[in-house]
Amino acid sequence: MIKNGLPDELYPDSGLVAKANVLNRQYSELFTNNGYEFRYNGSKTHEDENAFERDFNAIYEEIAERTRGKYRVINEYYFTFNTEDVRDL
């Protein structure tokens, strides 16, 4: 979704588009990217991380269900609260 966007036929669903836009914004906020520095910051709290993971999985499931048989939907987001774990991926 973040890399490839939503399929065109899902854009008429303004609710799904809004959820995807919120999730994309939340994902972008996990990083510092200001032209001088690119860094993964992660979530501020475990609760934030869990909420993001829950929202991500809900949208993933909705997109996968609604496009079943037409697209291959891949979930390749690795959830980690500790930024040290990112180096191991």
Secondary structure per residue as TSV (DSSP state, phi and psi in degrees):
chain	resnum	aa	ss	phi	psi
A	1	M	-	360.0	-48.8
A	2	I	T	-69.6	-38.2
A	3	K	T	-81.6	-39.9
A	4	N	T	-113.1	-13.5
A	5	G	-	80.3	178.2
A	6	L	-	-86.2	149.0
A	7	P	-	-60.9	146.9
A	8	D	G	-52.8	-38.8
A	9	E	G	-69.6	-12.6
A	10	L	G	-91.0	-12.0
A	11	Y	T	-65.5	-28.5
A	12	P	T	-62.6	-18.9
A	13	D	-	-85.0	91.6
A	14	S	H	-63.6	-28.2
A	15	G	H	-66.3	-45.3
A	16	L	H	-66.2	-41.6
A	17	V	H	-61.6	-43.4
A	18	A	H	-62.3	-43.8
A	19	K	H	-62.0	-41.9
A	20	A	H	-65.0	-40.1
A	21	N	H	-64.7	-41.1
A	22	V	H	-62.8	-45.0
A	23	L	H	-63.9	-42.0
A	24	N	H	-61.2	-41.0
A	25	R	H	-65.2	-44.0
A	26	Q	H	-61.8	-40.5
A	27	Y	H	-62.9	-45.1
A	28	S	H	-60.7	-33.8
A	29	E	T	-71.2	-9.9
A	30	L	T	-75.2	-9.0
A	31	F	E	-123.4	154.3
A	32	T	E	-102.1	124.6
A	33	N	E	-148.2	88.9
A	34	N	S	-118.3	16.9
A	35	G	S	89.9	-20.9
A	36	Y	S	-110.9	-25.4
A	37	E	-	-146.6	137.9
A	38	F	E	-125.3	121.3
A	39	R	E	-148.8	141.5
A	40	Y	E	-83.6	123.3
A	41	N	-	-99.5	-30.7
A	42	G	-	79.1	-176.7
A	43	S	-	-80.6	156.6
A	44	K	S	-75.1	-34.9
A	45	T	S	-137.8	164.5
A	46	H	H	-62.8	-35.3
A	47	E	H	-63.6	-41.4
A	48	D	H	-62.6	-42.9
A	49	E	H	-62.5	-45.1
A	50	N	H	-64.7	-40.0
A	51	A	H	-65.5	-42.0
A	52	F	H	-63.4	-45.6
A	53	E	H	-61.2	-43.0
A	54	R	H	-62.6	-46.3
A	55	D	H	-65.5	-41.3
A	56	F	H	-59.9	-49.3
A	57	N	H	-64.6	-35.8
A	58	A	H	-64.8	-44.1
A	59	I	H	-68.0	-42.6
A	60	Y	H	-55.6	-49.0
A	61	E	H	-62.4	-41.5
A	62	E	H	-64.0	-44.9
A	63	I	H	-65.6	-45.2
A	64	A	H	-60.0	-43.0
A	65	E	H	-66.3	-44.7
A	66	R	H	-74.0	-17.7
A	67	T	T	-114.2	10.9
A	68	R	T	-52.2	130.4
A	69	G	T	85.1	-11.9
A	70	K	T	-109.4	-35.7
A	71	Y	-	-133.1	156.0
A	72	R	-	-98.9	113.7
A	73	V	-	-101.3	121.6
A	74	I	-	-113.1	132.1
A	75	N	-	-102.4	104.3
A	76	E	-	-122.9	34.2
A	77	Y	-	-96.9	130.5
A	78	Y	-	-102.4	119.0
A	79	F	-	-86.8	124.6
A	80	T	-	-149.8	132.4
A	81	F	S	-86.2	-37.6
A	82	N	S	-84.1	119.9
A	83	T	G	-64.9	-21.0
A	84	E	G	-64.8	-31.0
A	85	D	G	-68.2	-22.1
A	86	V	G	-62.0	-34.9
A	87	R	G	-64.7	-22.6
A	88	D	G	-84.5	-7.0
A	89	L	-	-78.8	360.0
